[in-house]
Amino acid sequence: MDCKARVTKSGAILLGSNYTIDGYHKRPIRVVTHAHSDHTKGLGRSARESLLVIATPYTFKFLDVLGYRVPLEKRVELPYGGSMEFDGERVRLLKARHIAGSAQVLVETAEGSYGYTSDFKMPGTPPLKGLDCLVVDATYGSPRLQRRWGEWDALAALMEIIDRFIGEGPVWIYGYHGKLQEVMAQLRLRGVRLEFMADSRTVALARIASEFYGVDVEPLRIYSGDNIDYSAIVFAHMSKVKSYSRRPGIHVRLTGWELRAPAAWAGDRLINVAFSDHATFREIVSYVEEAKPRLVLIDGVRSTDAWFTAKYVEKVLGIPATVSPSQ
Ligand SMILES: [Zn+2]
């Protein structure tokens, strides 16, 4: 089937003739689905060379805090459901539950309809239905990566850890941008009133995410490195695990790659909590089943076991599927 959708070797998702999504490609319009670094590659070059850069208002706010420079005159902020037409091709951003501001992308042209799920988890991500071609993210693309519990179990495990260890030192929670802020909101929703501390960037993102989720994350204070409060929860980027690990208290890493249990020891005072921002393998399959596209392309750049997912979709759902770029 002729399909105007593909993933380039560098991870740009090309939909229609005009749009490049989450990676640089020589095209008039760049779309950013969310502010994670594997989706903002080449954004500087896109910002210079493309006519327009499209993202949700919250993704632009995140990008600003993270230091990406997109000239105001090139920005097109599309809220969920919002659309824009360029050269006879209409682009629309739709909700994806992943991090604050995350979107799926739909492009409709005279020749066909094309979509990209971007990173997502279920429930909370309405499938893009009945498209000609759907590009699917399969971060956990096979049953060997299937978590056997829900995110509620992981959150419950995290709250138990906080209850048990707070006071022996702070509880340190490590994760990527977006996930930290989501967990802050989730803890507040469940009645955790302890003070949150984080570096200034994480705090700025938390205040944006707080507005996005409609959840007050205060009290929230900037952690400058010396004023350790034993009754606070300190949130830090995953890259800090090593350098902070000797500081007093229990250290918690938020990672969807922990497959043993919702919480499992990973070191002397280090615990992995299996909180993920990506669909499990079964959730990916049920998304595709509900979406029922004519052709599925599994993103071969960002997925694990993409080939397996494609074969599974073909055999079990009877929907033609392949990996893009082809390996
Ligand atoms: Zn992501």
Residues whose N, C-alpha, C, O or C-beta is under 5 A from the ligand:
A	BS01	ZN	H36 D119
